[in-house]
Amino acid sequence: MDELVEHWTVLNDEAGLVNAKQENTRLAFALLLKFYTQHGRFPRGRAEFPDEVVDYVARQTKTPASTLGRYEWSGRTIERHRREIRDHLGFRECSAADADTLTGWLAVNVAHAERQPDRVREELLRQCRIERIEPPSPGQITRMVRSALHHAEQTWFARIAARLDTQTTARILALVAVSDARSGGEAGGSDGDPDEDQGSVLSLIKAIPGNVSLDSMLTEIRKLTAIRAIGLPAGLFADVAPKVLAGWRFRAGVESPSHLRTRARTAPEATVTLLAALLAEREREVTDTLVDLLIATVHRVGARAERKVTEELINAFKRVSGKENLLFTIADAALTSPDGVVREVVFPVVRGGEQTLRELVHEFKTKGPVYRRTVQTTLKASYTNHYRRGLIELLQVLEFRSNNTVHQPVIDALTLVQRYAKAGNTTYPLGESAPEHKGTLKDWAELVYRTDTRGRRRVARMVYEVATFQTLREQLRCKEVWVVGADRWRNPDEDLPTDFESRRAEHYGELRKPLDPTEFCDSLRKEMTSALAALNDALPSLDWVEIAERRAGAIKLTPIEAADEPRNLRRIKNEVARRWSAVPLIDILKEAILRTGCLAKVTAATGSGHMSPEVLAERLMLVIYAYGTNCGIRQVISGAHAHTEEDLRYVRRRYLTPEVARTIAVEIADATFAARDAGLWGQGSTAVASDSTHFRAWDQNLFTEWHSRYGGRGILVYWHVERGSVVVHSQTLKASASEVAAMVEGAIRPAPP
């Protein structure tokens, strides 16, 4: 009740303040007051007020809307109105002391964990509103944001460098030291940087992994060993936000050694921090790569073994002629006379009778186990002769753990394998306990466990290793076993926020889900039952869908008839073709960049603002042309411009990234919305952006599929988003589904936001 009274009091005070103005300024004053109340700042001009808003407020204040056109947006009148509004709402102008205080607050509370200037700016405006300070000018806000970001980063650099001892710092700086035996040339460096030695440790650390092979595994092991030899302390970046750490890692990854050496002379703390971030992130990435190689290698060994003995399976399958039809004949006879006697019902329909069935059973009992044993023996031979070296060395650099005691035997088995890796015996010594796990039972038991001449049970060492690695692969893929120091293969308990349990009610409230699992299941079951019932009731009246048993799929949809093309659409197409029929795409991109000024925020997205947008635009155009036409950077540097090959390669490494592409797309989209004629299209947005995203998913997920485009397992989701809405339309797709069809469907039949 008190809040309601206070609200009405405020409204009455504002009404009295507005009504006290003259008729020619009353509407403008009311608009200024409401705009300041909503946004915490004054409007920059008439353009910030839509016509609908002006008409609505004009009716409320009982003044003509035309009076706003005669209002002066500079001078004594508007300054007096601004002062009155500030006094009424309790705001004050931002003084120099306020600016310094806000900048310090930003550096400590925002910029230490957020490096995007736009988001830091939003937090600054929010804090101004909380402290009832009128935001300063846009130029001053930009300077405050840059100062806060710089101060926060310098503070981080000093803090991280102080956590490293002298020896570790020296080893880090040695990564960019000048080598006495430089190979030089274009063949150096993982990113084509002529300044980087091909055989340097830094080049090895930055290099991308190769294809699945023993050499790739050994190279990644050597890479991980080199990173760990630097000796970064544990928890060095524990209190650093992941996005900040990722930004440092990116900057160190694209900078050439010469640039890092130059930075080290003027700002050694910055160089040490950037290189340490690169090492820490690469250690996690290389660990993930090694786990991927382990999984792929174990699969390759098994797949090759199965292909090698497939011919024996085919021969065994052909031994009893007609066996592919025998099962169906028996099943049909059994269904016809389900209560009959086998000798009277089944035997007569089998050609050869009882003897044929005896031969079939005998073949299965002999050839089936022989095939499995042949596959296992071939697998063991391939592992022993080639892949064992890499897998054993991998155990020395990776640490496997499990949160489930059921899978602890696999971890113990890996310890046993590593302990006897260099032993020469074919079996483990007597008295050595070899943990039994899922892989050593069932099919592998006959090969893993043997009986010697004295009747003692022995464990075959090589077969035990193969069975252990196969089980490890399965449990890694379903996250039952995880790897210390990995990112994607990390402890699954780290997937949730550390405060999830204490804030469970808050998280569930944001998701609008009940805490009681029974209630959730009941509501979900009710929703699904209701939807299926509605579908079942509607199916008889739907002439465009048919459900019946068919090999291609039970559901058959009648294609929608194509609608007639609108007359004006054809006219628009003709006019576009007449005006811009032969404009190259590179020119369209150039005009979009120049007219929208989108490159002004590209440098902010990459954490550097030293290059002017004009120079950056020219270099980006040259790089895009070099890669788009496949002519290469060396060909485009011969043109009539002042940009060197090193300049273009630097721009390619630093600015030609997915983050920059997203930034440019957002800026161009915003510029398109701003240029749209509101009188023709209205205030509502009519643009729909469609895209497919591949979400990683574990093998236990029923929707998990392999997608060749994304090169991994996961779920393909096609969604359609619009500015101001999270998701307008989304759907999961099969990897082979037509993405164009999904895009069209979402565009013509969007769901409500």
N, C-alpha and C positions, 0 to 999 in steps of 0.2 A: 504494500500500500504506500509506503514511504517513497519507493522508487517511482511509482506512478505519479504521485504528487510532485516529486522533483522534476519529472519529465514534463508535466504540464506547465510547471513554473518556468522552465527553460523556454518552452514554446511561446508562452505569453510574453516573456522578456524579448525574445527575438521578434515577435510580431509587433510589439511596441516600438522596438528599435527601427524596424522597417517602415512602419506607418508614419514615423516622425520625419521621414525624408520627403523631399519635394517630388511631385509626380514625374518630372523628367529624369530623376536619378533613382527613384525608388526601385524600379525593376533591376537596374544594374547593381544596386547595393544588395538586394536580396540574392541575386545570383552570386555575387562575391562572397556573401556570408555562407551560403549553403556549400559552395565549392570549397571554401576554406575549412568548413566543418567536416567535409567528407575526405579531402585530400591533404589537409594540413599545410596548404600553401595557396597562394593566390594564382588565378589563371593568368596566362601570358597574353591573352587577347580574346576577341570575340570568337575566333575559330574553335576554341575549346568548348563552346556551348552548342550542342545540337539544336536544331530548330524546334524539335518537339519539346525539349526542356524549356526553351525560352517561352514558347506558347503556354506551356503549363504554368510556369511561375507568373507569367503576365496575367493569367486568369486569377491566380491566387492573390496577387497584389492589386488587381483591378486597375491595371495600367496598360496602355497600348504597347504591343511588342515592338513597334517602330521606334520607341524612345531609346532602345538599346543602341540603335544605329547612330544616335547623336551623342552617345556617351564618350567622353575622352579618356583613353586608357593611359594617359600620362598627364601629370600636372598636379595642381594643389588639391583638386576635388578628390581624385582617386587616392592620393596620399592620405587625405583626411579620413576617407572611408576605411582605408586599410588600418589606420591607427585605431579607429573606433572598434573595428572588428577584433583586432588584437586585444584591446582592453576588455572587450566583452567576453571573449573566450579565454582570457588569461594567458595569451601567448606573448612572446617578446622577440625582437629581432636578434639575429645571431651576431654576437659580438666577436671580437678577436679572441677573447678568453674562452668563449663558448666553443669556437672552432678548434682551438687547441685541445680543450677537454674532450670534445667529440672525437677528434682524431686519435687521441690516446686511448679512448674507450674502444674505438674500432680496432686498433692494432692489438689490443689485449683480448678482446672478447669475440671478435669476428674474423679479422684478417689472419689470425694465427691458424685458422682451420678452413678458410674459404679464400680462394685466389681469384675468383671471377669478379671483376670490378662491378658488373651490374648487380650481382647479389650483395656485395658489400655496400653498394649505393642504397639498395632497398633497406638494409639494416640501419643505415645512417638515417634515412628518412623516418623509419619507424621509431628510432630512438629520439629524434627531434620531436616527434609527435608526443612521445611519452613525457619528455621533459618540457613540453610546451614551448619549443623554440621554433621560430619560423625558419624553414630551410634556407640556406644561403643561395647565392646565384648558381646556375649550372656549372659555370667555370670554376667557382670556388669548391663546389662539391667534388668535381673531378680531381682538383688538387688535393683535397682532403683524403679522398679514396686512395690516390696514388701514394701519398705520404704514409697512410696507415699500412698499405700493403708492403711498401719498402721497409718501414720500421719493423713490422712483424717478421718479415723474412730475414732481416739482418739479426734480429734477436734469436731466431731459430738457428741461423748459421753459427752464431757465437755459442749457443747452448749445445748444439750437436758437436762442434769441434772440441769443446771443453770435455766432452765425455770420452774422447779418444786419447790414448797415451801417445807418447812421442814416437815409439816404434811403429805403431799402427798408422799414424799420420804419415810417416815417411814412406811406408809401403804403399799407401794410397797415392801419394804424389808421384811415386816412382812409375805408376801406370802411364803417366803422360810425359815422363822424362824423355829427352832426346836419346835415341838408340845410336850406338856407334856403328851398327851394321844395318843401316836402313835399306830396305829393298826398294822403297819408293815406287813411283809410277802408278798408273791407273789400276794395276792389278792388286794394289794393296787394299786393306780395310774391308770390313764386311759390308759397308755401305758405299763402296766406291770412292772413298775419300783419299785423294793422293797423298795427304799428309800422314796417313796412318799406315804403319808397317804391317805387312801381311802376317808376319810371325810374332807380333807383339802380344803380350798378355791381354791388353785392352781390346785388341782386335778379336782375339779368341773369345773373350767374355761377351762381346757384342754380337758375335756371329749367330745367325739363325741355324737351327738344327737341320740336318739333312734327312734323307729318306730313311725308312726303317731298314737298318742293317747293323751288322756287328760293328763296322767302322763308326757309324753315327753314335752308337751307344758308348763306345770307348772315347770318342771325342767329347761327348757330353759329360762323361765321368771326369775326364781331364779338365774340362771347363769348371765343373763344380769344385774339384779339388783346388784349382787355381783361385777361385773366389774365396774358399774357406781359408786358404793360406794367408790371406790378408789379415785375418784375425779380428773381424768386426765383433765387438762385444754383443752379447745377447740383450735384446730389449733396447737397442740403440734408438730405434724410432717407435718405441711402444706408445708414446704420447703424441705422435704426429698423426694428423688426419690422413686417411688413405689417399684422398684426392691431392693433398699437398705433396705427399711422398711420390705419387705417380707423376706429378708435374716436375719434380726435381729429377726423377729418373729419366723422363723424356728429354729434358734439357741437356743432361749429361750424355744421353745417347746420341743426340744429333750434333752436338758440338764436336769440332775436330780437335785433336790433341794440341795443335798449335794455339787454338783459342783458349783451351783450358790452361795451357802453360802461361799464356799472357794473363789470364785471370788470376792464376796462382801467385803471380808477382805482385799484383795490386790488391787482391782480396783472397788470401789463402784460405780463410775460413769458409768462404762460399764454394771454392773449388773442392775442398775436402768434403763438405756436406753433399754436394751434387754427386761426386764420385761414390761416396759411401751409399747414397740412395740408389745409385745405379747397381752397385754390388749387392745390396740387400734385396732389391727387387729381382735382379737377375738370378740370385740364388734360389728364390722361390720359383721363378719361371723354369730354370734348368731342372730343378727337382721335379716339377710337374712333367717336363719333357721326358725325364728318365722313367717316370712311372708309365707314361704313354708308350715309350719304347718297350718297356717290359711287357706290357699287356699285348702290344702288337707282335712282339717277337715270339712270345709263348703261343699266341694264336697261329702265327705263320708256321712254326714248327709242327703243330698238330695238323694244320691244313695240308701241308706238303706230305706228311706221312699218310694221311687219308687218301690223297690223290694217287699216291704211289701204289697203294694196294687195292685201288678200286677195281682193277681188272680181275683180281682174284674173287672179289665179291660178285662180279657179274658172272663169272664162270660157275660159282657155286649156285647162283640164282637159276642158271639154265640147266642144272643137272637133272632135275625132275621136270620133264616137259609139261607145259600147260599149267604150271602152278599159279600163274597170274589169274586164271579163271576158276581154279579149283576152290578157292575160298568162297567165291560168290555162289557156286553150285551147292556147296555144303550149307551155306547160310540160307539159301532159298529152300532147300529140303527141310532144314530144321524148323523154319518158320511155317512151312506148310503143315508139318506134323509135329507140333511142339511136344506132344505127350507120347510120341512113339519111342521105340527102342532104337538105340544108335545102330545096332547091327542090321535092323530091318529098314531104317529110314536113310541113314547117312551112307553106309557102305555101298548100297546098290547104285547111288548116283555118282560115285567116284570110279573113274575108269581104272581098272586094276584092283578095285576094292580095297580090302584091308592091307594088302601088301604095299600098295602105293602110299597109303598114309604112314605105314611103318618106315618106308624109305624117306619120306619127307621129314618125319620127326628125327630120324637118324642123321639126315643132312644138316638139320638145324643144330643138333647137339654137337656135331663135329666141326662143320664149316663155320658156324657162327662164332664160337670161341676162338677158332683158328684165325679168323679175320681180325677179331679184336686184339688177339695177341700179336698178330703181324703188324697192325697199326702201332701198337704200343712199342714193339721192338724197333720198328723203323723210326718212331719218334725219339726213342732213347738214343739211337745211333746218331741221328741228326743233331740232337742236343749235345752229345758227348764230343763229337768231332768238330763242331763249329761254334755253336751259340753258348756253350757252357762258360767259356772264358769271360764273355761280357756279363752274363748274368751273375756269376760269382763275384766279379769286381763291383757290380752294382750293389750287392749286399753289403759291401764294405763302406759305401758312402751314403746309403739310405737306411733309415731307422723306421721299422714298421711297428705299429701298435694297434690295439683293438680295445674298444670299450666294453666288449661282450666276452665274458669268460668262456663262452662256448667255442669261440674261435681262437682262444689262446694257444691251443696245440699247434696251430699253423705258425705262430710267432716263435714258439719253442723249436719247431722243426727247422725254421730258417736259421736259428742260432746253431743247431746241430750241423746243418749243411755248411755253414761258414766255418765252423770249428774244424771240420774234416775236409775242407776244400782241397787241400794239397796232399791228402793221404793217398797211398798207392793201393790200398786194399780194395777189393771189389765189394766187400761187405763191411758193415760197422763192427768194431771189436765186440767180443762177448762181454756182457755186463753193461754195455752202453744202452741207455734207454732212448729209443726212437719214438717220439710221440706219435700216436695214431690220430689221424684226422680224416676228414671226408675223402681226401684224395687217395689215401692208402687203403681204402676199403673197396668193396664191390669189385669192379672190373680190374683194378690195378692190384688187388690183393695177391693174385697168383704170381705176379712178377715181382712185387715188392718183397714178399716174404718167401723164403726158400728153406728147405730142410737139408742140412749137410749130411755127410756120410754117417755121422754119429747120432742122427736124429734130432739135432738141435735146430731151433728156429733162428734163422739169420735174416738180416735186412740188407737187400741189395742197394748199395749206396747210390749209384747213378739213377736207378729206377725210382728210388725214394726222392731224389732231387727233382726229377721230372714231375712226379706226382705232386710234390709240394709246390712247385712253381705254377702248375696248372690250377691248384686250389687257391693259391695266392691271387692269381689273375681274376678268378671268379669273385673272390671276396673283396678285392679292390674295386671292382666294377659296381658292386652294390653297397660300397661304403662301409662294409663290416670291418675292414682293415684300412687304416689310414697311415699317412707318412708324415713324420716330423719335419717341419720346415717347408712343407708344400703349401700351395694356395688352393688349387682346385681339388687336390686330394688330401686336404687338411682334415683335422679332427671335425667330424660332423657336429659336435657340440658347439663349435665356434660359429656355426652358420646362423645361430640366433644371437640377438644382442645380449650383452652380459647382464643387463637389467631386465631381461624379458620376464622372469618369474615375478619380480617385484612390481612390474608394470603390466602384468598380464591383463588385468581388467581394462586398463586404458587401451592396450593394443586391440583387444577384442571389441571394445566399444567403437574404435575407429573403423574396424572392419565390419561393424554391425552384425557380429556373430555372438551367439550365447556362450557362456562359459560352460554350461552343462552339455557334455557330448551327447547325452540321450536326447535332449531337446533339439540339438542340431541335426541329429540323424532323423528324428521324427519329422521335423520340418522339411528336410531334404526329401525324405521318402514321400511325404504328402505332396510336395511340389511336383516330383516326378510322376507320381500316380495321377495327379490331376492333369498334367500335360499329356501323358499317354492316353488317358481317357478322352481328353478333348480331341486328340489326333484320331483315335479309334472312331469317335462319333462323327468326325468330319470326313473321313475317308470315303464313305459311300457317295457323297455328293461332290467329290472332287474328280472332274473328268480329265485333269491334266496329270494325275498320278495313278500308278498302278502297282500293286504289290502282289507278286506271284513268284512261285519257285522257278528260277532260271539260272543258268550257269553264270551269266554276266553280272548277276546281282538281283536281289529280290525286288528292289525299288526301281521303278522306271518312270522318269519324268518326261512329259511332252515338251519339246522346246517351245519357248515363247516366240510367237510370231513377231517378226520385225515390224516396228512402227514406221509410218511414213516420215520421211525426213522433213522437218519444218522448212518452210520456204525461206524464212529469214536466215536460217543457218547456212543454206547454200549461198545466199548472197554475201554473207560474212566471209565464207571460205573463198569466194571469188575475189572479194576485195582484198583480203590478206594476200592471196596469191599474186594479185596485180601489183601491190605495193612492195612486198618483200619476197618475191618468188626466188631470187638468187642471192639472198644474204647468207654468207657462211655462218655456221654456228659459232665460230670463234669471235666473229664480230658481234653477234647477239650477246655472247658472254661479256665481251668488252664493254658494250653499251650498258648492260645491266650493272656491271661493277662501277662504271663511271657515274651513272645516274643515281644509283642508290647509296654510294659511298660505303658499301658493306665492308671494305677492307679496313675501315677505321677501327673495327673491333676485332679484327683477326689477330693483330699483335697482342691485344689484351688476352685473347684466348690461349696464346702460346706462352704467355708470361714474359713477353719482351715488347717494348715499344720504341726501340731505337731506330727502326727503319720507317721512312715516310711511306704513306699509302701509295703515292705515285710510283716510287721505285719498286715497291713490293708488287704493285699491279703489273708493271712491265716484266718483272722477273717471273712472276707466276704464269703470265701468258706465254712466255717463252718455254717454260718448263712443261706446261700443259700441251703446248704445240709439239714439243719434242717427244713426249710420251704418247700423245694422241695420234700422231702421224707415224710413230715408230721410227723416226729418223735419228733420234738420240740427241743428247745434249751437245756433243761435240760438233754436230752439224749446225745447230742453231746459233752457236757462238760466232760463226763466221759472218753473221749478218751485220747490218749497219747499226750497231748499238755499242754502248760502253760497258756492257756487263761481261764479266769474265766467267770461265767455266767454274771456278771455285764459288763465285757468287751464286750461280744457278744451282749448283749442287747443295749449297747451304740452304737456299730457299726450299729446295725439294725436300731435304731432310726435316727442316723445322716447320714448314708451313703447309706442305701437301699431306695433311693428315685428316682422319675422319672428323676430329673435333673442329678443325677449321672448316671443313666442308659443311658440317652442321651449322656453324656460325654464319657462314655465307648464305645458306639456304634460309635461315631464320630472318636475316636482314632483308633479303630480297622479298620474302613473303610479306614482311611487315611493310616494306615500301609499296608492294602491290596493293595491300589493303588500304594504305594511306592515299594512294592515287585513285582508288576506285570512286566513281561518282555516286555519292550517297543518294542523290536525287533520282538516279536511274535504278540503282540496285537496292536501295534501302539501307537501313542500319544493320540488319541481320547479315551474318556471314554466310556466303554460299559456296565457299571453297572447301574442298575435301582433299586431304592428302592421304594417299594409300601407300602402304609399304608392308613387306613381309619381314618377320623377325624370327630367327632361329634361337629358341631357348634351349639351353642345355638341360638334359634330363637323364636320370640314371636308368640303367637297363631294366630295373624292376617296374618302371612306369609303363603301363600298357600302351601308351601313345608314342613311345620312343621309336624313332626311325632314323635310319642313316640318310643324310642328305649330301649329295655329291658337291653341291655348290658351296656349302658351309664346311664340308670336310669333317663331319663329326655326327655323333648321335644327339638327338634332341627332339623337340616338338616344334613344328612349323606353325606359326600363328600369323594370320593376315589381318591387319587392323586398319581402320580408317579413322583418322583423328582430325579435329577441327579446332581452331584457336578458341579458347574459352571452354573447351570440353576435354575430358580425359580420353574417353574412347566413344566414338559414335557408333562404330560397328566393328566386331571382331569375330573371327572364326578360326578354328584349327583346320589344317589342311593335311592331306597326304603329301608325301614328298614328291609324288608324281602328278599331283593335281595342277591344273592350269591356274597360275597366279593371276593371269589377265582376267579370267572369268571371275575369280574371287574379287578382284578390284572393281569390276563392273557391277557385280552384285551388291557390293557394299555401297557403291556410289548411287545406285538407283533405288536401293531399299535400305536406307540407313535406319538403325534403331535409335530411339530417343536417348539423349545423353544421360 
